[in-house]
Amino acid sequence: MTTSVAPAPPARTGAPAAPGALAPGGGLRRRIALRLLALFALYLLWEITARIMRNPTFIPSPAAVWHQLVVTSSVHDGVRGYSGHLLIEHLGVSLRRIVIGSAIGIAGGLILGLLMGTISWLRVVTEPVVTFVRALPPLAYFSLFIIWFGIDETPKLWLLSIAALPPVAVATASAVHGAPTGLVEAARALGAKKWQTTRDVVLPSALPEIFTGIRLAVGVAYSSVVAAETINGVPGIGGMIRDAQRYSQTDVVVLGLFAIGLSGLLIDAGLRVAENRLIPWRGRS
């Protein structure tokens, strides 16, 4: 007696989408519309609050901040920008410090995290130190760097480097230590050496978490730039904010915060694009 199995019915290509599904284009347009609406609502709230308070030193109006954007980005009455430097120059100097400091911190964090993840005794010794440094606020050791290195660029770069190192080290050590045991054992069974296993199996599986640590490190370095530029920070966006704070120029302070925040969003967006292109297997089992 033979048993025949009926063929499965062909899939319907024109089947309607799930009730909660959104078309890719429609979903993107909806997200953009919601974000623009949220920004407009925040602008209205800011404008209304500034008019109700009537205290530009406490809450400057959007028009006052826009006026400072024009003033600090051009030459007016013989004065060039703010403290002799244009806004874009202040931001450029800060970004250069952030890039150099983050690069040093990320490189050190990758090396340290890789060693911590592969050498168990080193992980036991260094993990409390890394956690201790990560818990310190930047200003806590910035004063020490000033005593050691003076008030030029060196203490600022040291501060940003030390601030960026712990997130990368912790993320790398955790990712390397938690690499899939089955894949590691399979590679070793096939004759791969330890360094080959680390290069071809451990690092690819750890890259998504490492990249998350890199994004966190850049964010920490960016948030520490104001602390790094509290001493001799002009030109620099953090130094501009500190000087404006001393003279109660709240509109300049708010402008500097917007410059830091918007440039930080662009940098993080660039890191996300790089992550999607360099790690296409992220989120796949």
PyMOL commands that set and color helices and strands:
alter all, ss='L'
color gray80, all
select helices_A, chain A and resi 24-53+62-72+87-118+120-135+138-149+153-177+181-189+194-223+225-228+237-246+250-278
alter helices_A, ss='H'
color red, helices_A
select strands_A, chain A and resi 75-76+79-80
alter strands_A, ss='S'
color yellow, strands_A
deselect
rebuild
show_as cartoon
